[in-house]
Amino acid sequence: MPSFLSAGIPIAYDVYGEGMPILLIHGFGSSGKVNWLDTGWVETLTKSGYQAITIDNRGHGNSRKLYDAGLYFARDMALDAKRLLDHLGIRRAPVIGYSMGARIAAFLALQHPGHVSASVWGGMGMNLISGLADSEEIISALTAESLADVRGKTGRQFRIFAEHTGADKAALAACMVSSRQPMTEMQVREITVPVLVATGSEDEMAGSADDLAALLQHGEAFTIPRRDHMRATGDAKFKQAALDFLARHR
């Protein structure tokens, strides 16, 4: 994979297809490949005339692994995304983020609205503002000696996923400490770009998509039927809703 330096940190990315560039930002513990290529998003987007650009967030995939929790704030990872667009000579593009990637996409839209034409936030509703209470459980699960030592349901999910993807569990534990930095309601109201907020009907981690969309200046909500947080990522109805939304905001 190609890479570039963002504030001295090597960040890996990949580019697929030709057409209008679209930036894809993956979720916690995942990677560009796992979140976007393996789920069929890249194929869907390239067939629809987009050039799909995936980024491996710091600490993930083929990007540099960092063990200082202070280097994983969502606002800083949003700068990585902005610098990737600059590196590729892309002035403005639509952005899709999932879960942690949606939080990063939100800070990107807030801090650098000129770089974002429209944004899709998957797996992230009102918990963008209210935050999540299971961070300590996930950190403990990632730092446990083995999966057998992990008891909590959420912790086990994240530990199994990290082992399945071959992720650096110590880097992920550091990331979990600070990457869930909440956005304030006032900051959400300041976002001017069009946003589609999409969450699964069974997603207990995201919070309300409708309530978050209502706070945005140009927000829409979509419920992904019969999907929880983990299974909504590559859902066909989610993809179609995103394509329809992006087509209205080209």
N, C-alpha and C positions, 0 to 999 in steps of 0.2 A: 504494500500500500504506500502511496505517496504520503508525505507529511510536511508540515511547516512549523515554524517556531512562533508560539504565542507567549509573549513575555518570557522567552527563554525556555518554554516547555514544549517539547515535541508533541504535536497533535496530528494523529493519523486521520486520513479521510479517503474517500473514493468517489469516482464520478462515473455515472452510467448513462449512456444514451446521448441524444442531442435534442435541442429544443429549448424551451423556456426553463432556466435553472430553478430548482426547488430544493431547499435545504431540509434535511431530515435529522432530527435530534433525538437520540434514543433515551430509554429510561435507565433507572438505576440498576447496576449489575449486568447490563446488557452490552451491546455494541452495535455499530452500524450494520454489520452483517446479520446478527441475530435478530435485531428489532425490525429491520427493513428489507433485507434481502431474503432471509429465510421465510418470512411471513408473506412474501409475494408483493409487498408494496412497491419495490423497485420495478418489477415487471409491470404492475398495473400503471404506474406513473409513466414509464418510458413508452408503453403502448398508447398512452393518452397524449403523447407529444411533449413530455417534460424531460429535462435532463436531471436525473436524480443525483443529489450530492449527499453522501452520508458522512457524518463526523463521528469519530470515537472520542467521547468526552474524556477529559483528563482522568487518569486512574482506571480507564476502561479500555478493552480491546487492545489495539496496538499502540495506543498513546502512552506517554510516560506515566508510570505508577508513582504516586506521591503518598507520603505517609504523615503529612502535616495537615490536620483537620482544617486549619485556617486557610487552606488553598482550594477549598471545595465549595465556596459559596456560589449559589446559582448566578448571582450577578457577575462573578468572575468567569464562570463557564459560558455565560452569554457573550462576554468579550471574546472568548475563544471562537465562538460561532461568527461573530462580527468580523474578526480578523481573518477567518477562513474565507468569507465572502470577499474581503479586500484582497487577500492573497490570490484569489481566482479572478480578480478584476470584475466582480459582479456588483453593480451599484445597488440593485434592489431585487428582492426575490420573495416569493411566498415561502413560508416556513411551517413545517409540521413537527410537533413534538409529542412524545408520549410519556406520561407519568412525570418523572424527574425532568425529562426532555421538554414536557409542556411547561414546567416551571421555568426552565431555562429560556424557552421561547417567549414566555411572558415577560421576563426581564429584558430580553432582546427587543421586544416590541416597545417596552417602556423606555429603555435607555437609548435605543437607536431606531426610532420609528421610520427614519428615512431609508433604512435598509430593508424594511419589511413591507411588502405590498398587501399581504393578508396572512393570517395564521390559523392553524388548526391545533387545538389543544386536546389531545386524547388522554383519557384516564386521569383527568384533573378537573375537579369542580371546585366547590367552595373551600376545600381543604388547601387550596392555593393561599387562602387568607387565614383560615383557622389553624392550619398545621395538622400534624399527626402525632398521636401519643405512643406509637409503638417503636420509636427509634431505638430506645435502649434494648428492647427485646431483640431487634434485628442485629444490633451491634454485638450483643452477647452471643447470638447464634453464629455470627461470622467469625468470632474469635474463639469459639469453643474448640476443645481438642478434637472432637469428632461429631458427626451428625447424631450419633447415639446420645450425646450429652445435651441435645437441644430438645426442649419439651414443648414450647409454645407453638401453636399452629402457624402464625405468621412468620416467626423466626425460622421454623423448619422449611417453609416455602422458599424463603430467600436463601437459606443455606443450600438447599437442594438445587436451586437455580444457579447459584454461584459455582457449585461443583460441576453441574452439567455443562456450563459454558467455559469452565477452566479459568475463571476469573481469579484475580489476586485478592484474596479475602481480607488481608490486612489493609490494602488500599481502599477497598470498599467500606470497611469499618470506619476508616478516617473520613471517607466521603459522607457517610451517613450522619456523622456528627453535625455537619454544617450545611449540607446541600438542601435541606428542607427549610431553609430560610423563608419565612412567610412573606408574602407581599401584603401591604396594607390595603384596606378598602379604598383609601384615597388614591393610592398608586394605580389600582385597577381602573378606577374611574378616569384616570388621566390617559389611559391607552387609547389612541386614536385609530389604529388600524382595524379593519374588519377581522373578527375572530369567530370561529366555530368551536364551541365547547362540546365535546363528545365523551360520554361516559356510559359504561355498561349498566343495564338495568339491575344487575346483581352486584355491582361494584360497591364494596363497603369501604374502600380506601379513598375514593375520589371526592366524595361530597356532592352536593347538588350542582348539576350542570345548568339547570334553569336559573338558579339564584345567581350564579357567577355571571352568566350571560346577561342577566338583567342589569348588572352593575357596569357593564362595558358600554362604551358609546355606540359601538356597532357590533353587538354580540348576538349570536344565534346559538341555540342549544339543540343537540341531537342525542337521543337515547339509543344505545346499541342493544337491541333486544336479546334477552336471555344470555348475557355475557357478564362475567365477573372481571376483575381487574386484569388477571393474567390472560384470560381467553378472548378479550376484546381486541387485542392488538392487531391481529390480522383479519378481523371479521370483514366479510364481503360487503355488508351493509354500511359499515363504517367507511370503507374505502369509497363506496359510491357516494355517500353523503359528503365526504371530503372533496371528491372530484366535482360534484355539483356546486358546492360552495365556492371552490376555487374558480370554476368557470364563470361564476357571476361576478368575480372580483379580479379578473385578469387585467 
